[in-house]
Amino acid sequence: MTKRPTILVLDDDAEMLRLLSTVLSESYEVFTANDAMQALDLLKIIRYDLFITDLSMPLLSGADFIRMIRYQAKYDRMPILVISGYAQMAAELKGVPVTATLHKPVALGELFSCIEGILNGG
């Protein structure tokens, strides 16, 4: 039996988190966090194949969270996909090392295509 890729999804929007978890769970092992502290705890437990995050969140933005974890050697190469409705996403992510970005609302085909590309090294 082949191991399913593991994905950690961070989003403070409960509906978006539930939707992504439900849709992605059909193909991947999905873990969710609704704030940065919960995501940090989950990152300590499991090595994920992909981290998906929103940008606009209370306390610590997705961009700040990415900057913070990239300083740690075990996360410096982890693929990161940012999914956000934030109009200034490119400016917010300037200098932040992410693998890919998608704008909300995102079509499911586009999401799966992006994830497969990332997981397959493309």
C-alpha positions, 0 to 999 in steps of 0.5 A, spaced: 500 500 500 502 506 497 503 512 503 498 518 501 502 524 501 500 528 508 498 536 507 497 541 513 492 546 512 492 553 516 486 557 515 482 561 520 476 561 516 472 554 519 468 553 512 474 554 508 478 549 512 472 544 512 472 545 505 479 544 503 479 538 508 473 534 505 476 535 498 483 534 499 482 528 504 479 523 498 486 523 495 491 525 501 492 525 509 490 532 511 491 535 518 488 542 519 490 548 524 486 554 525 491 558 527 499 559 527 500 556 534 496 550 532 500 549 526 506 550 529 504 544 534 502 540 528 509 541 524 513 538 530 509 532 530 509 530 523 513 531 517 508 534 511 509 533 504 505 540 503 503 546 507 497 550 505 496 556 508 492 563 508 495 569 508 490 574 512 489 571 519 489 574 526 495 574 530 500 572 525 499 572 518 501 567 513 507 570 510 509 572 517 508 564 519 512 562 513 518 567 514 518 564 522 518 556 520 523 557 514 528 559 519 528 552 521 532 547 517 527 542 517 522 546 514 526 550 509 525 546 503 518 544 505 513 545 499 508 551 501 502 553 497 499 560 499 491 560 497 488 567 499 483 572 497 488 578 499 488 583 493 495 584 495 498 577 495 504 578 491 506 584 495 505 581 502 509 575 499 515 579 496 521 575 499 517 570 502 520 563 499 513 559 497 512 554 492 506 556 489 500 561 490 493 561 488 487 566 489 481 565 492 476 563 490 480 557 487 477 552 482 478 545 485 481 542 478 486 548 479 487 546 486 489 539 485 493 540 479 497 545 483 498 540 488 500 534 484 505 539 480 508 541 487 508 533 490 511 531 483 516 536 483 514 540 477 
